[in-house]
Amino acid sequence: MKKPLVGAFLATLLVGAGVAPAFAATGQDAAPATAEASTGAKVKAVDFAGTVALSNCSGSVVRTAASQPNDPALVMSNGHCLETGFPAPGQVVVNRASSRTFSLLNGAAQKVGTLRASKIAYGTMTDTDVSLYQLTSTYAQIQNQYGIKALELSAARPAQGTAITVVSGYWKKTYGCNIDGFAYRLKEGSWTWKDSVRYTSACQTIGGTSGSPVLDTNTGKVVAVNNTGNEDGGRCTDNNPCEVDEAGRVTVRRGINYGQQTYNMVPCITAGSKIDLNRPGCGLPKP
């Protein structure tokens, strides 16, 4: 995993789980990323509006196209960023009380407010690596108070070659590259993820970028959640994921980073921001 940066209250838990030491903060902010379409025409700049910083990771306020203004807002991050620790293989966390807080950023990466969770609506590291927190605030309340709109989750599977931007609320930094392809299975230590997004080498994400939204640079919609990378060239070990194809062949790509697709969880999010794992088209694992 792209290692969470361990806060004081998580240090014992996460270091005990085998997480390597956190990266030191640099204190440097990055300017919002800009991009050009294949035609060379300017497209809307990707910025930090709607992203959040957790105590140890990055995240974002997200919605579906069908979400309503008075629905409780959702924050998306990684399953391995949960304050309860790494979910075990096969474990799915649903509707667990939480009062976790998130620093909400505006487009210039400035903190404009603090959001609070009411519960962990969903979290897992099985097949994917995602957490969804339900907040005490609605989408309308966040927009009215802070002028911030939630990022929209794309309902379509992204294509190879798509220009993407990884936006880290923790580091206030963006990483721009393209989707290089997809890993049939991505195995890291005890965990296995399906149909993972592989970035081109330009996205050199680091610890603390875990949970960052991965945006289609041209549409601004969320297509994945950033979660891991092969740091040392190790084979299928912690912090060194490997790709496994349909025939079981293993490929190691040192220095390459990955995200987990999010289109398959869009059908799981229903009215009132409830998570319905039995809804047709929902691709999230069940408990």
LOPA-658093 format. One line per field, with one value per residue (C-alpha): residue in one letter; z, x, y. Coordinates in steps of 0.02 Angstrom, whole numbers, plus 50000, padded with zeros to 5 digits. Each point is the difference from the previous one (the first is absolute). Example, Ala and Ser with C-alpha at 12.3 -4.5 7.8 and 13.67 -1.06 7.14 Angstrom:
r	c(A / S)
Z	c(50390 / 49967)
X	c(50615 / 50069)
Y	c(49775 / 50172)
//
This chain:
r	c(M / K / K / P / L / V / G / A / F / L / A / T / L / L / V / G / A / G / V / A / P / A / F / A / A / T / G / Q / D / A / A / P / A / T / A / E / A / S / T / G / A / K / V / K / A / V / D / F / A / G / T / V / A / L / S / N / C / S / G / S / V / V / R / T / A / A / S / Q / P / N / D / P / A / L / V / M / S / N / G / H / C / L / E / T / G / F / P / A / P / G / Q / V / V / V / N / R / A / S / S / R / T / F / S / L / L / N / G / A / A / Q / K / V / G / T / L / R / A / S / K / I / A / Y / G / T / M / T / D / T / D / V / S / L / Y / Q / L / T / S / T / Y / A / Q / I / Q / N / Q / Y / G / I / K / A / L / E / L / S / A / A / R / P / A / Q / G / T / A / I / T / V / V / S / G / Y / W / K / K / T / Y / G / C / N / I / D / G / F / A / Y / R / L / K / E / G / S / W / T / W / K / D / S / V / R / Y / T / S / A / C / Q / T / I / G / G / T / S / G / S / P / V / L / D / T / N / T / G / K / V / V / A / V / N / N / T / G / N / E / D / G / G / R / C / T / D / N / N / P / C / E / V / D / E / A / G / R / V / T / V / R / R / G / I / N / Y / G / Q / Q / T / Y / N / M / V / P / C / I / T / A / G / S / K / I / D / L / N / R / P / G / C / G / L / P / K / P)
Z	c(50000 / 49982 / 50184 / 50109 / 50097 / 50178 / 50124 / 50184 / 50038 / 49856 / 50019 / 50106 / 49899 / 49828 / 50038 / 50085 / 49838 / 49908 / 49924 / 49962 / 50074 / 49930 / 49879 / 50074 / 49954 / 49880 / 50031 / 49814 / 49911 / 49816 / 49880 / 49926 / 49848 / 49824 / 49850 / 49814 / 49902 / 49855 / 49885 / 50093 / 50064 / 50181 / 50118 / 50172 / 50128 / 50134 / 50173 / 50182 / 50028 / 50084 / 50056 / 50184 / 50112 / 50127 / 50148 / 49901 / 49821 / 49862 / 49946 / 49917 / 50020 / 49867 / 49928 / 49858 / 49860 / 50092 / 50171 / 50069 / 50089 / 50165 / 50000 / 50133 / 49915 / 49976 / 50016 / 49904 / 50047 / 50009 / 50105 / 50067 / 50064 / 50122 / 50180 / 50052 / 49910 / 49844 / 49963 / 49989 / 49833 / 49976 / 50130 / 49957 / 50122 / 49988 / 50102 / 50140 / 50108 / 49971 / 50049 / 49891 / 49935 / 49829 / 49947 / 49849 / 49867 / 49871 / 49823 / 50060 / 50125 / 50148 / 50147 / 50008 / 50131 / 50098 / 49956 / 50120 / 49968 / 50079 / 49945 / 49890 / 49871 / 49912 / 50005 / 49932 / 49930 / 49909 / 49809 / 50020 / 50129 / 50045 / 50146 / 49997 / 50150 / 50021 / 50068 / 50120 / 49864 / 49840 / 49828 / 50005 / 50170 / 49942 / 49842 / 50089 / 50142 / 49906 / 49816 / 49963 / 49887 / 50017 / 49866 / 49889 / 49986 / 49819 / 49962 / 49851 / 50003 / 49948 / 49842 / 49975 / 49955 / 50096 / 50071 / 50190 / 50149 / 50175 / 50122 / 50176 / 50135 / 50128 / 49903 / 49904 / 49845 / 49832 / 49890 / 49814 / 49884 / 49898 / 50027 / 49936 / 50013 / 50123 / 50113 / 49996 / 50179 / 50108 / 50148 / 50148 / 50154 / 50062 / 49888 / 49819 / 49896 / 49837 / 49837 / 50075 / 49906 / 49957 / 49979 / 49880 / 50087 / 50014 / 50151 / 50137 / 50146 / 50177 / 50176 / 50053 / 49825 / 50047 / 49971 / 49877 / 49865 / 49826 / 49881 / 49813 / 49960 / 49858 / 50089 / 50181 / 50052 / 50121 / 49914 / 50137 / 50175 / 50017 / 50111 / 49968 / 49903 / 49984 / 50096 / 50001 / 49863 / 50123 / 49941 / 50072 / 50172 / 50108 / 49908 / 49847 / 49909 / 49850 / 49853 / 49969 / 49831 / 49958 / 49974 / 50168 / 49928 / 50117 / 49945 / 50113 / 49949 / 50116 / 50027 / 49922 / 50096 / 50000 / 50043 / 50021 / 49883 / 50072 / 49862 / 50069 / 50167 / 49924 / 49990 / 50185 / 50056 / 50018 / 50060 / 50159 / 49966 / 50063 / 49942 / 49927 / 49959 / 49927 / 49870 / 49818 / 49931 / 50169 / 49988 / 50181 / 50104 / 50132 / 50182)
X	c(50000 / 50050 / 50039 / 49886 / 50092 / 49981 / 49923 / 50039 / 49840 / 50032 / 50187 / 49994 / 49861 / 50073 / 50183 / 49949 / 49915 / 50166 / 49984 / 50167 / 50044 / 49904 / 50075 / 50047 / 49891 / 50077 / 49884 / 49995 / 49835 / 49976 / 49903 / 49842 / 50035 / 49954 / 49977 / 49968 / 49886 / 50071 / 49946 / 50113 / 49851 / 50004 / 49887 / 49939 / 50140 / 49993 / 50015 / 49981 / 49819 / 49907 / 50156 / 50034 / 50148 / 49983 / 50116 / 50103 / 49935 / 49911 / 49819 / 49856 / 49817 / 49912 / 49826 / 49915 / 49904 / 49840 / 50050 / 49884 / 50049 / 49925 / 50083 / 50134 / 50167 / 50126 / 50190 / 50100 / 50173 / 50088 / 49951 / 50178 / 49974 / 49861 / 50032 / 49955 / 50153 / 50022 / 49848 / 50052 / 49986 / 49816 / 49944 / 49870 / 49957 / 49825 / 49904 / 50127 / 49987 / 50137 / 50032 / 50154 / 50036 / 50060 / 50080 / 49904 / 50102 / 49952 / 50068 / 50160 / 50035 / 49953 / 49906 / 49828 / 49916 / 49992 / 49877 / 49950 / 49946 / 49848 / 50053 / 50109 / 49869 / 50115 / 50180 / 50102 / 50167 / 49927 / 49987 / 50022 / 50071 / 49867 / 49912 / 49843 / 49959 / 49827 / 50010 / 49893 / 49983 / 49899 / 50067 / 49895 / 50066 / 50181 / 49968 / 49905 / 50125 / 50163 / 49957 / 50067 / 49913 / 50030 / 50099 / 49894 / 50038 / 50002 / 49882 / 50106 / 50154 / 50150 / 50099 / 50183 / 50092 / 49882 / 50087 / 49983 / 50046 / 50027 / 49953 / 50070 / 49915 / 50128 / 50150 / 49905 / 50083 / 49943 / 50075 / 49960 / 50022 / 49896 / 49920 / 50131 / 49886 / 49913 / 50061 / 49886 / 50052 / 50114 / 50071 / 50085 / 50040 / 49837 / 49887 / 49943 / 49913 / 49908 / 50014 / 50116 / 50049 / 50186 / 50073 / 50136 / 50164 / 49969 / 49884 / 50129 / 49879 / 50068 / 49944 / 49854 / 49924 / 49902 / 49815 / 50026 / 49867 / 50062 / 49915 / 49974 / 50093 / 49883 / 49834 / 50049 / 49905 / 50072 / 50050 / 50105 / 50072 / 50189 / 50068 / 50170 / 50162 / 50150 / 50137 / 50150 / 49972 / 49940 / 49884 / 49823 / 50058 / 49939 / 50032 / 50055 / 49844 / 50014 / 49883 / 49926 / 49918 / 49862 / 50128 / 50082 / 50155 / 50077 / 50071 / 50095 / 50009 / 50117 / 49956 / 49827 / 49845 / 49819 / 49822 / 49837 / 49854 / 49844 / 49869 / 49943 / 49948 / 49887 / 49849 / 50026 / 49962 / 49813 / 49883 / 50057 / 50180 / 49961 / 50108 / 49898 / 50116 / 49855 / 49954 / 50019 / 50168 / 50082 / 50178 / 50054 / 50033 / 49872 / 50039)
Y	c(50000 / 50181 / 50010 / 50106 / 50133 / 49941 / 50120 / 49981 / 49905 / 49878 / 49974 / 49844 / 49920 / 50027 / 49974 / 49838 / 49951 / 50012 / 50172 / 50083 / 50171 / 50148 / 50125 / 50169 / 50148 / 50125 / 50145 / 50037 / 50024 / 49964 / 50110 / 49924 / 49893 / 50052 / 49888 / 50002 / 49887 / 49900 / 50142 / 50120 / 50100 / 50056 / 49906 / 50050 / 49994 / 49868 / 50077 / 49950 / 50051 / 49857 / 49907 / 49969 / 49962 / 49860 / 49979 / 49875 / 49997 / 50096 / 49993 / 50093 / 50044 / 49898 / 49979 / 49909 / 50085 / 49951 / 50069 / 50133 / 50163 / 49945 / 49828 / 49977 / 50029 / 49859 / 50007 / 49870 / 49939 / 49830 / 49851 / 49998 / 50178 / 49951 / 50054 / 49823 / 49930 / 49895 / 49889 / 49818 / 49910 / 49961 / 50126 / 50131 / 50140 / 50075 / 50128 / 50017 / 50156 / 50128 / 50181 / 50021 / 50175 / 50058 / 50164 / 50066 / 50090 / 50131 / 50012 / 50084 / 49860 / 50109 / 49925 / 50078 / 49890 / 49840 / 49861 / 49862 / 49820 / 49920 / 49825 / 49893 / 49956 / 49876 / 49944 / 49855 / 49946 / 49850 / 50012 / 50188 / 50120 / 50126 / 50082 / 50107 / 50109 / 50074 / 50177 / 50099 / 50133 / 49992 / 50046 / 50159 / 50051 / 49979 / 50100 / 50138 / 50018 / 49977 / 50022 / 49826 / 49874 / 49812 / 49910 / 49889 / 49815 / 49946 / 49856 / 49944 / 49891 / 50106 / 49960 / 49964 / 50160 / 50114 / 50153 / 49997 / 50109 / 49932 / 50138 / 49982 / 50102 / 49944 / 50066 / 50134 / 49933 / 49932 / 49864 / 49996 / 49852 / 49876 / 49831 / 49880 / 49849 / 49885 / 49861 / 49847 / 49966 / 50106 / 49905 / 50083 / 49897 / 49924 / 50104 / 49979 / 50134 / 49979 / 50099 / 50131 / 50158 / 50007 / 50174 / 50052 / 50038 / 50188 / 49974 / 49975 / 50000 / 49985 / 49957 / 50109 / 50000 / 49845 / 50030 / 50144 / 50013 / 49957 / 50119 / 49988 / 50160 / 50046 / 49972 / 50031 / 49842 / 49872 / 49837 / 49918 / 50016 / 50002 / 49861 / 49920 / 49983 / 49887 / 50088 / 49884 / 49871 / 49868 / 49862 / 50006 / 50063 / 50144 / 50164 / 49899 / 49940 / 49886 / 49974 / 49827 / 49964 / 49875 / 49862 / 50032 / 50084 / 50128 / 50167 / 50120 / 50184 / 50092 / 50183 / 49982 / 50055 / 49945 / 50048 / 49905 / 50034 / 50081 / 49986 / 49832 / 50074 / 50134 / 49882 / 49957 / 50180 / 50027 / 50136 / 50084 / 49946 / 49825 / 49855 / 49856 / 49855 / 49900 / 50130 / 49943 / 50050 / 50027 / 49936 / 50018 / 49843 / 49953 / 49956)
//
